[in-house]
Amino acid sequence: MTDSAAKPRARASEKRRRLTAAAARVLHEQGVERTTLADIARAADVPVGNVYYYFKTKDELVRAALSEHSAHLDELTGELARLPDPRDRLKALINTWVDQRETAARHGCPTGTLAVELDKRADGTLDMEAGAVLRRLLDWAAGQFRELGLSAPDDLAVTLISGYQGMSLLANALRDPEIMTREGARLLSWLDSLEPAA
C-alpha cells in the first residue's frame, strides 16, 4: 500500500470512529427514537451526507453504538484486571459507576437504557444485542465472585448488576446523583460482608 492510499483510509477510519463514538453518546443522551442521523453527524463533526457512506440506516448506527459500549466494557474490565484482588476489582467497578453519577442522573445507564428502549421496538434483534453487552458484564462479575470462592457467583453477579441498574434508573428518574453515591456505598459494604462458604 502506498502512503497516498493509506492517508485516505486512515481519515475514513477516523471518521467512522468519530461517528461510532458520537452515536453511542447521542443515543444515550437522546434515545433512539429522538435521535436523527443529522444529530449524530453534527456531534461527530461530519457532513450528514457522509454518514450514509459508513452507515446506511439508523439501526446500523445503533449497532455501532452497542459495539462502542462493548469496547468500553472491554477497556474497563482490562483496567480492572490489573488489580490483583477480585474484590478490589469489583469495588473499583462500583466506584467507576459512582464516578459517573452525574451522567447517570441525566441519562441513566448507557447500555441499560438502550436495552430497555430497543426492547419496546417490534422490529429486529437490536435489543438482544444490547442484552449481550449486559450479559458480558454479568459474566465478568460472576468470574470475580467465583475467583473469591463465593457460592452462587452467577446469582451474586445478578445482585450486583441489578443494584447498578436500579440505582442508575432511580438517579435518572429522580434527577438525583446522590442516589448513586448512597447505593454505591451500600454495594461496597455488601461486597465486604461476603465470605466464602466454610
C-alpha positions as CSV (number, residue, x, y, z in Angstrom):
1,M,0.0,0.0,0.0
2,T,1.4,3.4,-0.9
3,D,1.5,6.3,1.5
4,S,-1.0,8.2,-0.6
5,A,-3.5,5.4,-0.4
6,A,-3.0,4.9,3.4
7,K,-3.9,8.5,4.3
8,P,-7.5,8.5,2.9
9,R,-8.1,5.1,4.5
10,A,-6.8,6.5,7.8
11,R,-9.1,9.5,7.5
12,A,-12.0,7.3,6.6
13,S,-11.3,5.1,9.6
14,E,-11.0,8.1,11.9
15,K,-14.3,9.5,10.6
16,R,-16.1,6.2,11.2
17,R,-14.6,6.1,14.7
18,R,-15.9,9.6,15.4
19,L,-19.4,8.6,14.1
20,T,-19.4,5.5,16.2
21,A,-18.4,7.4,19.4
22,A,-20.9,10.1,18.6
23,A,-23.7,7.6,18.1
24,A,-23.0,6.0,21.5
25,R,-23.1,9.4,23.2
26,V,-26.1,10.9,21.4
27,L,-28.2,7.8,21.6
28,H,-27.5,7.7,25.3
29,E,-28.4,11.3,25.7
30,Q,-31.5,11.5,23.4
31,G,-32.7,7.9,22.9
32,V,-33.0,6.0,19.7
33,E,-36.4,7.4,18.6
34,R,-35.5,11.1,19.1
35,T,-32.0,10.8,17.5
36,T,-31.6,11.6,13.8
37,L,-28.6,10.8,11.6
38,A,-28.1,14.6,11.4
39,D,-27.7,14.7,15.2
40,I,-25.0,12.1,15.1
41,A,-23.3,13.8,12.1
42,R,-23.3,17.1,14.0
43,A,-21.9,15.5,17.1
44,A,-19.1,13.8,15.1
45,D,-18.4,16.9,13.1
46,V,-19.0,15.0,9.9
47,P,-21.2,16.2,7.0
48,V,-24.6,14.5,7.2
49,G,-24.2,13.1,3.7
50,N,-21.1,11.3,4.7
51,V,-22.9,9.3,7.4
52,Y,-24.6,7.3,4.7
53,Y,-21.2,6.2,3.3
54,Y,-20.5,4.5,6.6
55,F,-24.0,3.6,8.0
56,K,-26.9,3.1,5.7
57,T,-29.6,3.1,8.4
58,K,-30.1,4.3,12.0
59,D,-30.1,0.6,13.1
60,E,-26.6,0.3,11.8
61,L,-25.6,3.3,13.9
62,V,-27.3,1.7,16.9
63,R,-25.4,-1.5,16.3
64,A,-22.2,0.6,16.1
65,A,-23.1,2.3,19.4
66,L,-23.6,-1.1,21.0
67,S,-20.2,-2.1,19.7
68,E,-18.8,1.1,21.3
69,H,-20.4,0.1,24.6
70,S,-18.9,-3.3,24.3
71,A,-15.4,-1.9,23.6
72,H,-15.7,0.4,26.6
73,L,-16.6,-2.6,28.8
74,D,-13.5,-4.4,27.5
75,E,-11.4,-1.4,28.2
76,L,-12.8,-1.0,31.7
77,T,-12.5,-4.7,32.6
78,G,-9.0,-4.7,31.2
79,E,-8.0,-1.9,33.5
80,L,-9.7,-3.6,36.5
81,A,-7.8,-6.8,35.7
82,R,-4.6,-5.1,36.7
83,L,-5.8,-5.1,40.3
84,P,-4.6,-8.4,41.9
85,D,-7.7,-9.0,44.1
86,P,-11.1,-9.8,42.6
87,R,-12.9,-8.0,45.5
88,D,-10.8,-4.9,44.7
89,R,-11.8,-5.2,41.0
90,L,-15.5,-5.3,42.0
91,K,-15.1,-2.4,44.3
92,A,-13.3,-0.4,41.6
93,L,-16.2,-1.2,39.2
94,I,-18.7,0.2,41.7
95,N,-16.5,3.3,42.2
96,T,-16.5,3.8,38.5
97,W,-20.3,3.7,38.5
98,V,-20.4,6.2,41.3
99,D,-17.9,8.5,39.5
100,Q,-20.4,8.6,36.6
101,R,-23.3,9.7,38.9
102,E,-23.9,13.0,37.1
103,T,-24.3,11.3,33.8
104,A,-26.5,8.6,35.2
105,A,-28.7,11.2,36.8
106,R,-29.1,12.9,33.5
107,H,-29.4,9.9,31.2
108,G,-29.3,6.6,33.1
109,C,-27.0,3.7,32.3
110,P,-25.8,3.9,28.7
111,T,-26.4,0.2,27.9
112,G,-29.3,-0.4,30.2
113,T,-31.4,2.5,28.9
114,L,-30.6,1.5,25.3
115,A,-31.6,-2.1,26.0
116,V,-35.0,-1.0,27.5
117,E,-35.7,1.3,24.6
118,L,-34.8,-1.2,22.0
119,D,-36.9,-3.9,23.7
120,K,-40.0,-1.7,23.0
121,R,-39.4,-1.9,19.3
122,A,-41.1,-4.6,17.3
123,D,-38.6,-4.7,14.5
124,G,-35.3,-6.5,14.8
125,T,-32.9,-8.0,17.3
126,L,-31.0,-5.0,18.5
127,D,-32.5,-5.5,22.0
128,M,-30.8,-8.9,22.1
129,E,-27.5,-7.3,21.1
130,A,-27.9,-4.7,23.9
131,G,-28.6,-7.6,26.3
132,A,-25.5,-9.4,25.1
133,V,-23.4,-6.4,26.4
134,L,-25.1,-6.6,29.7
135,R,-24.5,-10.4,29.7
136,R,-20.8,-9.9,29.2
137,L,-20.7,-7.6,32.3
138,L,-22.7,-10.2,34.3
139,D,-20.2,-13.0,33.2
140,W,-17.2,-10.8,34.1
141,A,-18.7,-10.1,37.6
142,A,-19.5,-13.7,38.1
143,G,-15.9,-14.6,37.3
144,Q,-14.8,-12.3,40.1
145,F,-17.1,-13.8,42.6
146,R,-16.0,-17.2,41.5
147,E,-12.4,-16.3,42.0
148,L,-13.2,-15.2,45.5
149,G,-14.5,-18.7,46.2
150,L,-18.1,-17.5,46.9
151,S,-21.0,-19.8,46.4
152,A,-23.6,-18.9,43.7
153,P,-21.3,-16.5,41.8
154,D,-23.8,-16.0,39.0
155,D,-26.5,-15.0,41.5
156,L,-24.2,-12.6,43.2
157,A,-23.4,-11.1,39.8
158,V,-27.1,-10.6,39.1
159,T,-27.4,-8.9,42.5
160,L,-24.5,-6.6,41.8
161,I,-25.6,-5.6,38.3
162,S,-29.2,-5.3,39.3
163,G,-28.1,-2.9,42.1
164,Y,-26.3,-0.8,39.5
165,Q,-29.2,-0.8,37.1
166,G,-31.6,0.1,39.9
167,M,-29.5,2.9,41.3
168,S,-28.9,4.4,37.8
169,L,-32.6,4.2,37.0
170,L,-33.6,5.9,40.2
171,A,-30.9,8.5,39.9
172,N,-32.1,9.3,36.4
173,A,-35.9,9.2,37.2
174,L,-35.4,11.5,40.3
175,R,-32.5,13.5,38.8
176,D,-30.6,12.8,42.0
177,P,-26.9,11.8,41.5
178,E,-26.5,11.2,45.3
179,I,-28.6,8.1,44.9
180,M,-25.6,6.6,43.1
181,T,-23.3,7.7,45.9
182,R,-25.5,6.2,48.7
183,E,-26.3,3.0,46.9
184,G,-22.7,2.6,45.7
185,A,-21.6,2.8,49.4
186,R,-24.3,0.1,50.2
187,L,-22.9,-2.1,47.4
188,L,-19.4,-1.7,48.7
189,S,-20.5,-2.7,52.3
190,W,-22.3,-5.7,50.8
191,L,-19.2,-6.8,49.0
192,D,-17.2,-6.5,52.2
193,S,-19.7,-8.7,54.0
194,L,-19.4,-11.6,51.6
195,E,-17.3,-14.5,52.8
196,P,-16.5,-17.9,51.2
197,A,-18.6,-20.8,52.4
198,A,-16.8,-22.8,55.1
